[in-house]
């Protein structure tokens, strides 16, 4: 069974986190999901991806989280979360998944 791309997990963590917050009406529940997704992605990549790539992805994820709140007025809540998730997924793919597929990751 092929391994799920880290980009998919990263992007979905924002969507599932927002869904958890919406369904439970507890914002901290969404935060727990997003932080757990971040931790899972970092833990699975820490041995095979250069630290600086992981750091950039985490910073982009934090920026996407903040920007999704700012974009919610224009795109709606779910639209903003979807846009942020796509951006995070693309960046994660470009920095983590694609270089490994090409064999280009070096420490």
Secondary structure, 3 states (H helix, E strand, C coil): CCCCCHHHHHHHHHHHHHHHHHHHCCHHHHHHHHHHHHHHHHHHHCCCCCHHHHHHHHHHHHHHHHHHHHHHHHHCHHHHHHHHHHHHHHHHHHHHHHHHHHCCCCC
